[in-house]
Amino acid sequence: MEHPPRPLAIEDCLNECSWDVTGDRLGGDPLFACAACGSEWVRSEDWTPIDWLGEVPETVVAERARPE
Ligand SMILES: [Zn+2]
């Protein structure tokens, strides 16, 4: 899997975290961002975002499940 062309913003996620797609793409993959802390995520990352409920957001689950 290709590495993103630039480092992602990684902040400490708070208990208000809310992830969604940004509409931008990074390295060909949809770029996700946390509205609360500004962290960013793409599917090539080793970690998986969780929201303020402690659950993986549906949009992230769908992105992980998307065929290459
Ligand atoms: Zn966050």
N, CA, C, O and the ligand as a Tripos MOL2 file, in Angstrom:
@<TRIPOS>MOLECULE
protein
  273   271    69     0     0
PROTEIN
NO_CHARGES

@<TRIPOS>ATOM
      1 N           0.8390   -1.1950    0.0000 N.3       1 MET1
      2 CA          0.0000    0.0000    0.0000 C.3       1 MET1
      3 C           0.8740    1.2450    0.0000 C.2       1 MET1
      4 O           1.8870    1.2900    0.6980 O.2       1 MET1
      5 N           0.5000    2.2350   -0.7610 N.am      2 GLU2
      6 CA          1.2970    3.4480   -0.8510 C.3       2 GLU2
      7 C           1.1780    4.2980    0.3990 C.2       2 GLU2
      8 O           0.1360    4.3450    1.0520 O.2       2 GLU2
      9 N           2.2630    4.9590    0.7050 N.am      3 HIS3
     10 CA          2.2270    5.8690    1.8370 C.3       3 HIS3
     11 C           1.6320    7.1970    1.3890 C.2       3 HIS3
     12 O           1.8090    7.5960    0.2380 O.2       3 HIS3
     13 N           0.9320    7.8820    2.2780 N.am      4 PRO4
     14 CA          0.4160    9.1970    1.9110 C.3       4 PRO4
     15 C           1.5580   10.1160    1.5270 C.2       4 PRO4
     16 O           2.6560    9.9890    2.0700 O.2       4 PRO4
     17 N           1.3300   11.0340    0.6080 N.am      5 PRO5
     18 CA          2.3870   11.9370    0.1280 C.3       5 PRO5
     19 C           2.7950   12.9800    1.1490 C.2       5 PRO5
     20 O           3.8120   13.6490    0.9650 O.2       5 PRO5
     21 N           2.0460   13.1360    2.2000 N.am      6 ARG6
     22 CA          2.4540   14.0740    3.2560 C.3       6 ARG6
     23 C           2.0220   13.4930    4.5990 C.2       6 ARG6
     24 O           1.1110   12.6680    4.6570 O.2       6 ARG6
     25 N           2.6740   13.9230    5.6770 N.am      7 PRO7
     26 CA          2.2690   13.4110    6.9920 C.3       7 PRO7
     27 C           0.8530   13.8620    7.3220 C.2       7 PRO7
     28 O           0.4420   14.9690    6.9760 O.2       7 PRO7
     29 N           0.1300   13.0030    7.9830 N.am      8 LEU8
     30 CA         -1.2130   13.3590    8.4200 C.3       8 LEU8
     31 C          -1.1330   14.1340    9.7230 C.2       8 LEU8
     32 O          -0.2090   13.9440   10.5140 O.2       8 LEU8
     33 N          -2.1050   15.0080    9.9390 N.am      9 ALA9
     34 CA         -2.2220   15.6760   11.2350 C.3       9 ALA9
     35 C          -2.7350   14.6730   12.2460 C.2       9 ALA9
     36 O          -3.7860   14.0610   12.0500 O.2       9 ALA9
     37 N          -1.9880   14.5050   13.3310 N.am     10 ILE10
     38 CA         -2.4210   13.5980   14.3900 C.3      10 ILE10
     39 C          -2.4450   14.3770   15.7000 C.2      10 ILE10
     40 O          -1.4040   14.7860   16.2140 O.2      10 ILE10
     41 N          -3.6280   14.5710   16.2220 N.am     11 GLU11
     42 CA         -3.7800   15.2730   17.4990 C.3      11 GLU11
     43 C          -4.3290   14.2830   18.5100 C.2      11 GLU11
     44 O          -4.7520   13.1790   18.1660 O.2      11 GLU11
     45 N          -4.3100   14.7080   19.7700 N.am     12 ASP12
     46 CA         -4.9290   13.8710   20.7880 C.3      12 ASP12
     47 C          -6.4350   13.9310   20.6170 C.2      12 ASP12
     48 O          -7.0370   14.9980   20.7330 O.2      12 ASP12
     49 N          -7.0420   12.7850   20.3420 N.am     13 CYS13
     50 CA         -8.4780   12.7910   20.1680 C.3      13 CYS13
     51 C          -9.1570   12.9520   21.5270 C.2      13 CYS13
     52 O          -8.7650   12.3430   22.5220 O.2      13 CYS13
     53 N         -10.1670   13.7770   21.5290 N.am     14 LEU14
     54 CA        -10.8660   14.1100   22.7660 C.3      14 LEU14
     55 C         -12.1710   13.3240   22.8100 C.2      14 LEU14
     56 O         -12.4890   12.5610   21.8970 O.2      14 LEU14
     57 N         -12.9160   13.5260   23.8880 N.am     15 ASN15
     58 CA        -14.1840   12.8050   23.9500 C.3      15 ASN15
     59 C         -15.2960   13.5060   23.1850 C.2      15 ASN15
     60 O         -16.4800   13.2510   23.4040 O.2      15 ASN15
     61 N         -14.8920   14.3900   22.2860 N.am     16 GLU16
     62 CA        -15.8740   15.0260   21.4030 C.3      16 GLU16
     63 C         -15.6300   14.6190   19.9660 C.2      16 GLU16
     64 O         -16.2190   15.1920   19.0490 O.2      16 GLU16
     65 N         -14.7720   13.6420   19.7610 N.am     17 CYS17
     66 CA        -14.3180   13.3830   18.4130 C.3      17 CYS17
     67 C         -15.4370   12.9210   17.4960 C.2      17 CYS17
     68 O         -16.3210   12.1520   17.8730 O.2      17 CYS17
     69 N         -15.3560   13.4210   16.2950 N.am     18 SER18
     70 CA        -16.3930   13.1700   15.3040 C.3      18 SER18
     71 C         -15.7180   13.1100   13.9430 C.2      18 SER18
     72 O         -15.2500   14.1230   13.4230 O.2      18 SER18
     73 N         -15.6750   11.9260   13.3810 N.am     19 TRP19
     74 CA        -14.9520   11.7080   12.1360 C.3      19 TRP19
     75 C         -15.8770   11.7260   10.9430 C.2      19 TRP19
     76 O         -17.0080   11.2450   11.0080 O.2      19 TRP19
     77 N         -15.3860   12.2840    9.8530 N.am     20 ASP20
     78 CA        -16.1430   12.2110    8.6070 C.3      20 ASP20
     79 C         -15.2040   12.4590    7.4280 C.2      20 ASP20
     80 O         -14.0790   12.9310    7.5890 O.2      20 ASP20
     81 N         -15.6950   12.1320    6.2640 N.am     21 VAL21
     82 CA        -14.9010   12.3880    5.0660 C.3      21 VAL21
     83 C         -14.7980   13.8910    4.8400 C.2      21 VAL21
     84 O         -15.7170   14.6420    5.1650 O.2      21 VAL21
     85 N         -13.6810   14.3160    4.2830 N.am     22 THR22
     86 CA        -13.4670   15.7370    4.0390 C.3      22 THR22
     87 C         -13.8400   16.1360    2.6270 C.2      22 THR22
     88 O         -14.0450   17.3180    2.3480 O.2      22 THR22
     89 N         -13.9320   15.1630    1.7310 N.am     23 GLY23
     90 CA        -14.1490   15.4800    0.3270 C.3      23 GLY23
     91 C         -12.8270   15.5910   -0.4240 C.2      23 GLY23
     92 O         -12.8040   15.6020   -1.6550 O.2      23 GLY23
     93 N         -11.7220   15.6720    0.3230 N.am     24 ASP24
     94 CA        -10.3950   15.6890   -0.2870 C.3      24 ASP24
     95 C          -9.8710   14.2660   -0.3980 C.2      24 ASP24
     96 O         -10.3790   13.3440    0.2410 O.2      24 ASP24
     97 N          -8.8500   14.1100   -1.2210 N.am     25 ARG25
     98 CA         -8.1880   12.8170   -1.3370 C.3      25 ARG25
     99 C          -6.7140   12.9940   -1.0430 C.2      25 ARG25
    100 O          -6.1330   14.0450   -1.3120 O.2      25 ARG25
    101 N          -6.1170   11.9520   -0.4870 N.am     26 LEU26
    102 CA         -4.6910   11.9870   -0.1810 C.3      26 LEU26
    103 C          -4.1120   10.6630   -0.6460 C.2      26 LEU26
    104 O          -4.5270    9.5990   -0.1870 O.2      26 LEU26
    105 N          -3.1630   10.7310   -1.5480 N.am     27 GLY27
    106 CA         -2.5780    9.5060   -2.0810 C.3      27 GLY27
    107 C          -3.6110    8.6430   -2.7830 C.2      27 GLY27
    108 O          -3.4620    7.4230   -2.8430 O.2      27 GLY27
    109 N          -4.6660    9.2690   -3.3190 N.am     28 GLY28
    110 CA         -5.6880    8.5400   -4.0430 C.3      28 GLY28
    111 C          -6.8150    8.0110   -3.1710 C.2      28 GLY28
    112 O          -7.8110    7.5020   -3.6840 O.2      28 GLY28
    113 N          -6.6650    8.1260   -1.8640 N.am     29 ASP29
    114 CA         -7.7030    7.6460   -0.9490 C.3      29 ASP29
    115 C          -8.4530    8.8290   -0.3340 C.2      29 ASP29
    116 O          -7.8840    9.9050   -0.1450 O.2      29 ASP29
    117 N          -9.7250    8.6200   -0.0270 N.am     30 PRO30
    118 CA        -10.4900    9.6870    0.6270 C.3      30 PRO30
    119 C          -9.8550   10.0720    1.9590 C.2      30 PRO30
    120 O          -9.4630    9.2110    2.7470 O.2      30 PRO30
    121 N          -9.7610   11.3680    2.1950 N.am     31 LEU31
    122 CA         -9.1850   11.8700    3.4350 C.3      31 LEU31
    123 C         -10.2930   12.0930    4.4580 C.2      31 LEU31
    124 O         -11.2840   12.7690    4.1840 O.2      31 LEU31
    125 N         -10.1060   11.5100    5.6450 N.am     32 PHE32
    126 CA        -11.0440   11.6890    6.7470 C.3      32 PHE32
    127 C         -10.4470   12.6780    7.7320 C.2      32 PHE32
    128 O          -9.2260   12.7810    7.8520 O.2      32 PHE32
    129 N         -11.2960   13.3980    8.4290 N.am     33 ALA33
    130 CA        -10.8080   14.3110    9.4560 C.3      33 ALA33
    131 C         -11.7460   14.3060   10.6520 C.2      33 ALA33
    132 O         -12.9460   14.0550   10.5390 O.2      33 ALA33
    133 N         -11.1490   14.5950   11.8000 N.am     34 CYS34
    134 CA        -11.9080   14.7120   13.0380 C.3      34 CYS34
    135 C         -12.2950   16.1710   13.2260 C.2      34 CYS34
    136 O         -11.4340   17.0500   13.2600 O.2      34 CYS34
    137 N         -13.5770   16.4210   13.3470 N.am     35 ALA35
    138 CA        -14.0610   17.7930   13.4740 C.3      35 ALA35
    139 C         -13.6590   18.4150   14.8070 C.2      35 ALA35
    140 O         -13.5940   19.6390   14.9180 O.2      35 ALA35
    141 N         -13.3900   17.5980   15.8120 N.am     36 ALA36
    142 CA        -13.0840   18.1360   17.1370 C.3      36 ALA36
    143 C         -11.6160   18.4940   17.2970 C.2      36 ALA36
    144 O         -11.3010   19.5790   17.7870 O.2      36 ALA36
    145 N         -10.7170   17.6160   16.8990 N.am     37 CYS37
    146 CA         -9.3030   17.8510   17.1930 C.3      37 CYS37
    147 C          -8.4530   18.0650   15.9470 C.2      37 CYS37
    148 O          -7.2870   18.4430   16.0550 O.2      37 CYS37
    149 N          -9.0150   17.8300   14.7770 N.am     38 GLY38
    150 CA         -8.2730   18.1150   13.5560 C.3      38 GLY38
    151 C          -7.3700   16.9940   13.0830 C.2      38 GLY38
    152 O          -6.6180   17.1810   12.1270 O.2      38 GLY38
    153 N          -7.4210   15.8180   13.7300 N.am     39 SER39
    154 CA         -6.6490   14.6840   13.2380 C.3      39 SER39
    155 C          -7.1510   14.2660   11.8590 C.2      39 SER39
    156 O          -8.3090   14.4870   11.5070 O.2      39 SER39
    157 N          -6.2660   13.6660   11.1020 N.am     40 GLU40
    158 CA         -6.6210   13.1970    9.7580 C.3      40 GLU40
    159 C          -6.3380   11.7030    9.6520 C.2      40 GLU40
    160 O          -5.5110   11.1560   10.3820 O.2      40 GLU40
    161 N          -7.0340   11.0660    8.7410 N.am     41 TRP41
    162 CA         -6.8630    9.6230    8.5690 C.3      41 TRP41
    163 C          -7.1580    9.2320    7.1250 C.2      41 TRP41
    164 O          -8.0850    9.7450    6.4980 O.2      41 TRP41
    165 N          -6.3540    8.3180    6.6210 N.am     42 VAL42
    166 CA         -6.6700    7.6220    5.3780 C.3      42 VAL42
    167 C          -6.5130    6.1270    5.6480 C.2      42 VAL42
    168 O          -5.8670    5.7290    6.6170 O.2      42 VAL42
    169 N          -7.1050    5.3090    4.7890 N.am     43 ARG43
    170 CA         -7.1920    3.8790    5.0680 C.3      43 ARG43
    171 C          -5.8460    3.1740    5.1120 C.2      43 ARG43
    172 O          -5.7570    2.0620    5.6330 O.2      43 ARG43
    173 N          -4.7980    3.7920    4.5790 N.am     44 SER44
    174 CA         -3.4810    3.1560    4.6090 C.3      44 SER44
    175 C          -2.8150    3.2760    5.9820 C.2      44 SER44
    176 O          -1.7700    2.6700    6.2180 O.2      44 SER44
    177 N          -3.4130    4.0540    6.8840 N.am     45 GLU45
    178 CA         -2.8690    4.1620    8.2440 C.3      45 GLU45
    179 C          -3.0590    2.8580    9.0070 C.2      45 GLU45
    180 O          -3.9980    2.1030    8.7530 O.2      45 GLU45
    181 N          -2.1420    2.6060    9.9540 N.am     46 ASP46
    182 CA         -2.2140    1.3780   10.7490 C.3      46 ASP46
    183 C          -3.3000    1.4460   11.8230 C.2      46 ASP46
    184 O          -3.7990    0.4180   12.2810 O.2      46 ASP46
    185 N          -3.6560    2.6590   12.2160 N.am     47 TRP47
    186 CA         -4.6260    2.8190   13.2870 C.3      47 TRP47
    187 C          -5.9950    3.1350   12.7010 C.2      47 TRP47
    188 O          -6.1250    3.4830   11.5280 O.2      47 TRP47
    189 N          -7.0000    3.0080   13.5380 N.am     48 THR48
    190 CA         -8.3710    3.2480   13.1040 C.3      48 THR48
    191 C          -9.0170    4.2810   14.0180 C.2      48 THR48
    192 O          -8.9750    4.1440   15.2400 O.2      48 THR48
    193 N          -9.6090    5.3020   13.4360 N.am     49 PRO49
    194 CA        -10.2400    6.3390   14.2650 C.3      49 PRO49
    195 C         -11.4380    5.7990   15.0530 C.2      49 PRO49
    196 O         -12.1570    4.9150   14.5870 O.2      49 PRO49
    197 N         -11.6310    6.3320   16.2240 N.am     50 ILE50
    198 CA        -12.8730    6.0840   16.9560 C.3      50 ILE50
    199 C         -13.4720    7.4260   17.3500 C.2      50 ILE50
    200 O         -12.7570    8.4030   17.5720 O.2      50 ILE50
    201 N         -14.7750    7.4520   17.4320 N.am     51 ASP51
    202 CA        -15.4400    8.7120   17.7420 C.3      51 ASP51
    203 C         -15.6840    8.8460   19.2410 C.2      51 ASP51
    204 O         -15.1870    8.0510   20.0390 O.2      51 ASP51
    205 N         -16.4450    9.8480   19.6030 N.am     52 TRP52
    206 CA        -16.6490   10.1580   21.0260 C.3      52 TRP52
    207 C         -17.4260    9.0740   21.7590 C.2      52 TRP52
    208 O         -17.4370    9.0350   22.9890 O.2      52 TRP52
    209 N         -18.0790    8.1950   21.0010 N.am     53 LEU53
    210 CA        -18.7930    7.0810   21.6230 C.3      53 LEU53
    211 C         -17.8700    5.8910   21.8510 C.2      53 LEU53
    212 O         -18.2670    4.8830   22.4360 O.2      53 LEU53
    213 N         -16.6220    6.0240   21.3750 N.am     54 GLY54
    214 CA        -15.6900    4.9100   21.4810 C.3      54 GLY54
    215 C         -15.9130    3.8770   20.3970 C.2      54 GLY54
    216 O         -15.4320    2.7480   20.4950 O.2      54 GLY54
    217 N         -16.6380    4.2620   19.3720 N.am     55 GLU55
    218 CA        -16.9390    3.3460   18.2800 C.3      55 GLU55
    219 C         -16.2690    3.8100   16.9970 C.2      55 GLU55
    220 O         -16.0130    4.9990   16.8080 O.2      55 GLU55
    221 N         -15.9910    2.8620   16.1270 N.am     56 VAL56
    222 CA        -15.4510    3.2100   14.8190 C.3      56 VAL56
    223 C         -16.6100    3.7580   13.9820 C.2      56 VAL56
    224 O         -17.6250    3.0830   13.8080 O.2      56 VAL56
    225 N         -16.4630    4.9720   13.4670 N.am     57 PRO57
    226 CA        -17.5560    5.5690   12.6840 C.3      57 PRO57
    227 C         -17.9120    4.7190   11.4580 C.2      57 PRO57
    228 O         -17.0530    4.0810   10.8510 O.2      57 PRO57
    229 N         -19.1900    4.7320   11.1190 N.am     58 GLU58
    230 CA        -19.6620    3.9190    9.9810 C.3      58 GLU58
    231 C         -18.9370    4.2570    8.6960 C.2      58 GLU58
    232 O         -18.6490    3.3720    7.8890 O.2      58 GLU58
    233 N         -18.6390    5.5380    8.4980 N.am     59 THR59
    234 CA        -17.9540    5.9270    7.2640 C.3      59 THR59
    235 C         -16.5470    5.3310    7.2120 C.2      59 THR59
    236 O         -16.0320    5.0150    6.1390 O.2      59 THR59
    237 N         -15.9320    5.1830    8.3970 N.am     60 VAL60
    238 CA        -14.5920    4.5780    8.4650 C.3      60 VAL60
    239 C         -14.6740    3.0670    8.2260 C.2      60 VAL60
    240 O         -13.8420    2.4950    7.5230 O.2      60 VAL60
    241 N         -15.6810    2.4360    8.8170 N.am     61 VAL61
    242 CA        -15.8940    1.0040    8.5880 C.3      61 VAL61
    243 C         -16.0930    0.7350    7.0950 C.2      61 VAL61
    244 O         -15.5250   -0.2040    6.5370 O.2      61 VAL61
    245 N         -16.9020    1.5720    6.4680 N.am     62 ALA62
    246 CA        -17.1860    1.4040    5.0420 C.3      62 ALA62
    247 C         -15.9300    1.5920    4.2030 C.2      62 ALA62
    248 O         -15.7100    0.8850    3.2190 O.2      62 ALA62
    249 N         -15.1070    2.5600    4.6100 N.am     63 GLU63
    250 CA        -13.8700    2.8230    3.8700 C.3      63 GLU63
    251 C         -12.8910    1.6620    4.0010 C.2      63 GLU63
    252 O         -12.2320    1.2850    3.0320 O.2      63 GLU63
    253 N         -12.7990    1.0970    5.2060 N.am     64 ARG64
    254 CA        -11.9380   -0.0610    5.4220 C.3      64 ARG64
    255 C         -12.4190   -1.2570    4.5980 C.2      64 ARG64
    256 O         -11.6130   -2.0480    4.1070 O.2      64 ARG64
    257 N         -13.7320   -1.3790    4.4520 N.am     65 ALA65
    258 CA        -14.3140   -2.5310    3.7650 C.3      65 ALA65
    259 C         -14.2850   -2.3650    2.2530 C.2      65 ALA65
    260 O         -14.4940   -3.3310    1.5190 O.2      65 ALA65
    261 N         -14.0300   -1.1620    1.7860 N.am     66 ARG66
    262 CA        -14.0560   -0.8780    0.3520 C.3      66 ARG66
    263 C         -12.9300   -1.6310   -0.3470 C.2      66 ARG66
    264 O         -11.7810   -1.5710    0.0880 O.2      66 ARG66
    265 N         -13.2500   -2.3340   -1.4180 N.am     67 PRO67
    266 CA        -12.1780   -3.0190   -2.1610 C.3      67 PRO67
    267 C         -11.2140   -1.9920   -2.7550 C.2      67 PRO67
    268 O         -11.6060   -0.8730   -3.0860 O.2      67 PRO67
    269 N          -9.9650   -2.3850   -2.8820 N.am     68 GLU68
    270 CA         -8.9490   -1.4810   -3.4420 C.3      68 GLU68
    271 C          -9.3270   -1.0400   -4.8390 C.2      68 GLU68
    272 O          -8.5910   -0.2780   -5.4660 O.2      68 GLU68
    273 ZN        -10.3140   13.7920   17.2790 Zn       69 ZN69
@<TRIPOS>BOND
     1     1     2 1
     2     2     3 1
     3     3     4 2
     4     3     5 am
     5     5     6 1
     6     6     7 1
     7     7     8 2
     8     7     9 am
     9     9    10 1
    10    10    11 1
    11    11    12 2
    12    11    13 am
    13    13    14 1
    14    14    15 1
    15    15    16 2
    16    15    17 am
    17    17    18 1
    18    18    19 1
    19    19    20 2
    20    19    21 am
    21    21    22 1
    22    22    23 1
    23    23    24 2
    24    23    25 am
    25    25    26 1
    26    26    27 1
    27    27    28 2
    28    27    29 am
    29    29    30 1
    30    30    31 1
    31    31    32 2
    32    31    33 am
    33    33    34 1
    34    34    35 1
    35    35    36 2
    36    35    37 am
    37    37    38 1
    38    38    39 1
    39    39    40 2
    40    39    41 am
    41    41    42 1
    42    42    43 1
    43    43    44 2
    44    43    45 am
    45    45    46 1
    46    46    47 1
    47    47    48 2
    48    47    49 am
    49    49    50 1
    50    50    51 1
    51    51    52 2
    52    51    53 am
    53    53    54 1
    54    54    55 1
    55    55    56 2
    56    55    57 am
    57    57    58 1
    58    58    59 1
    59    59    60 2
    60    59    61 am
    61    61    62 1
    62    62    63 1
    63    63    64 2
    64    63    65 am
    65    65    66 1
    66    66    67 1
    67    67    68 2
    68    67    69 am
    69    69    70 1
    70    70    71 1
    71    71    72 2
    72    71    73 am
    73    73    74 1
    74    74    75 1
    75    75    76 2
    76    75    77 am
    77    77    78 1
    78    78    79 1
    79    79    80 2
    80    79    81 am
    81    81    82 1
    82    82    83 1
    83    83    84 2
    84    83    85 am
    85    85    86 1
    86    86    87 1
    87    87    88 2
    88    87    89 am
    89    89    90 1
    90    90    91 1
    91    91    92 2
    92    91    93 am
    93    93    94 1
    94    94    95 1
    95    95    96 2
    96    95    97 am
    97    97    98 1
    98    98    99 1
    99    99   100 2
   100    99   101 am
   101   101   102 1
   102   102   103 1
   103   103   104 2
   104   103   105 am
   105   105   106 1
   106   106   107 1
   107   107   108 2
   108   107   109 am
   109   109   110 1
   110   110   111 1
   111   111   112 2
   112   111   113 am
   113   113   114 1
   114   114   115 1
   115   115   116 2
   116   115   117 am
   117   117   118 1
   118   118   119 1
   119   119   120 2
   120   119   121 am
   121   121   122 1
   122   122   123 1
   123   123   124 2
   124   123   125 am
   125   125   126 1
   126   126   127 1
   127   127   128 2
   128   127   129 am
   129   129   130 1
   130   130   131 1
   131   131   132 2
   132   131   133 am
   133   133   134 1
   134   134   135 1
   135   135   136 2
   136   135   137 am
   137   137   138 1
   138   138   139 1
   139   139   140 2
   140   139   141 am
   141   141   142 1
   142   142   143 1
   143   143   144 2
   144   143   145 am
   145   145   146 1
   146   146   147 1
   147   147   148 2
   148   147   149 am
   149   149   150 1
   150   150   151 1
   151   151   152 2
   152   151   153 am
   153   153   154 1
   154   154   155 1
   155   155   156 2
   156   155   157 am
   157   157   158 1
   158   158   159 1
   159   159   160 2
   160   159   161 am
   161   161   162 1
   162   162   163 1
   163   163   164 2
   164   163   165 am
   165   165   166 1
   166   166   167 1
   167   167   168 2
   168   167   169 am
   169   169   170 1
   170   170   171 1
   171   171   172 2
   172   171   173 am
   173   173   174 1
   174   174   175 1
   175   175   176 2
   176   175   177 am
   177   177   178 1
   178   178   179 1
   179   179   180 2
   180   179   181 am
   181   181   182 1
   182   182   183 1
   183   183   184 2
   184   183   185 am
   185   185   186 1
   186   186   187 1
   187   187   188 2
   188   187   189 am
   189   189   190 1
   190   190   191 1
   191   191   192 2
   192   191   193 am
   193   193   194 1
   194   194   195 1
   195   195   196 2
   196   195   197 am
   197   197   198 1
   198   198   199 1
   199   199   200 2
   200   199   201 am
   201   201   202 1
   202   202   203 1
   203   203   204 2
   204   203   205 am
   205   205   206 1
   206   206   207 1
   207   207   208 2
   208   207   209 am
   209   209   210 1
   210   210   211 1
   211   211   212 2
   212   211   213 am
   213   213   214 1
   214   214   215 1
   215   215   216 2
   216   215   217 am
   217   217   218 1
   218   218   219 1
   219   219   220 2
   220   219   221 am
   221   221   222 1
   222   222   223 1
   223   223   224 2
   224   223   225 am
   225   225   226 1
   226   226   227 1
   227   227   228 2
   228   227   229 am
   229   229   230 1
   230   230   231 1
   231   231   232 2
   232   231   233 am
   233   233   234 1
   234   234   235 1
   235   235   236 2
   236   235   237 am
   237   237   238 1
   238   238   239 1
   239   239   240 2
   240   239   241 am
   241   241   242 1
   242   242   243 1
   243   243   244 2
   244   243   245 am
   245   245   246 1
   246   246   247 1
   247   247   248 2
   248   247   249 am
   249   249   250 1
   250   250   251 1
   251   251   252 2
   252   251   253 am
   253   253   254 1
   254   254   255 1
   255   255   256 2
   256   255   257 am
   257   257   258 1
   258   258   259 1
   259   259   260 2
   260   259   261 am
   261   261   262 1
   262   262   263 1
   263   263   264 2
   264   263   265 am
   265   265   266 1
   266   266   267 1
   267   267   268 2
   268   267   269 am
   269   269   270 1
   270   270   271 1
   271   271   272 2
@<TRIPOS>SUBSTRUCTURE
     1 MET1         2 RESIDUE 1 A MET
     2 GLU2         6 RESIDUE 1 A GLU
     3 HIS3        10 RESIDUE 1 A HIS
     4 PRO4        14 RESIDUE 1 A PRO
     5 PRO5        18 RESIDUE 1 A PRO
     6 ARG6        22 RESIDUE 1 A ARG
     7 PRO7        26 RESIDUE 1 A PRO
     8 LEU8        30 RESIDUE 1 A LEU
     9 ALA9        34 RESIDUE 1 A ALA
    10 ILE10       38 RESIDUE 1 A ILE
    11 GLU11       42 RESIDUE 1 A GLU
    12 ASP12       46 RESIDUE 1 A ASP
    13 CYS13       50 RESIDUE 1 A CYS
    14 LEU14       54 RESIDUE 1 A LEU
    15 ASN15       58 RESIDUE 1 A ASN
    16 GLU16       62 RESIDUE 1 A GLU
    17 CYS17       66 RESIDUE 1 A CYS
    18 SER18       70 RESIDUE 1 A SER
    19 TRP19       74 RESIDUE 1 A TRP
    20 ASP20       78 RESIDUE 1 A ASP
    21 VAL21       82 RESIDUE 1 A VAL
    22 THR22       86 RESIDUE 1 A THR
    23 GLY23       90 RESIDUE 1 A GLY
    24 ASP24       94 RESIDUE 1 A ASP
    25 ARG25       98 RESIDUE 1 A ARG
    26 LEU26      102 RESIDUE 1 A LEU
    27 GLY27      106 RESIDUE 1 A GLY
    28 GLY28      110 RESIDUE 1 A GLY
    29 ASP29      114 RESIDUE 1 A ASP
    30 PRO30      118 RESIDUE 1 A PRO
    31 LEU31      122 RESIDUE 1 A LEU
    32 PHE32      126 RESIDUE 1 A PHE
    33 ALA33      130 RESIDUE 1 A ALA
    34 CYS34      134 RESIDUE 1 A CYS
    35 ALA35      138 RESIDUE 1 A ALA
    36 ALA36      142 RESIDUE 1 A ALA
    37 CYS37      146 RESIDUE 1 A CYS
    38 GLY38      150 RESIDUE 1 A GLY
    39 SER39      154 RESIDUE 1 A SER
    40 GLU40      158 RESIDUE 1 A GLU
    41 TRP41      162 RESIDUE 1 A TRP
    42 VAL42      166 RESIDUE 1 A VAL
    43 ARG43      170 RESIDUE 1 A ARG
    44 SER44      174 RESIDUE 1 A SER
    45 GLU45      178 RESIDUE 1 A GLU
    46 ASP46      182 RESIDUE 1 A ASP
    47 TRP47      186 RESIDUE 1 A TRP
    48 THR48      190 RESIDUE 1 A THR
    49 PRO49      194 RESIDUE 1 A PRO
    50 ILE50      198 RESIDUE 1 A ILE
    51 ASP51      202 RESIDUE 1 A ASP
    52 TRP52      206 RESIDUE 1 A TRP
    53 LEU53      210 RESIDUE 1 A LEU
    54 GLY54      214 RESIDUE 1 A GLY
    55 GLU55      218 RESIDUE 1 A GLU
    56 VAL56      222 RESIDUE 1 A VAL
    57 PRO57      226 RESIDUE 1 A PRO
    58 GLU58      230 RESIDUE 1 A GLU
    59 THR59      234 RESIDUE 1 A THR
    60 VAL60      238 RESIDUE 1 A VAL
    61 VAL61      242 RESIDUE 1 A VAL
    62 ALA62      246 RESIDUE 1 A ALA
    63 GLU63      250 RESIDUE 1 A GLU
    64 ARG64      254 RESIDUE 1 A ARG
    65 ALA65      258 RESIDUE 1 A ALA
    66 ARG66      262 RESIDUE 1 A ARG
    67 PRO67      266 RESIDUE 1 A PRO
    68 GLU68      270 RESIDUE 1 A GLU
    69 ZN69       273 GROUP 0 **** ****
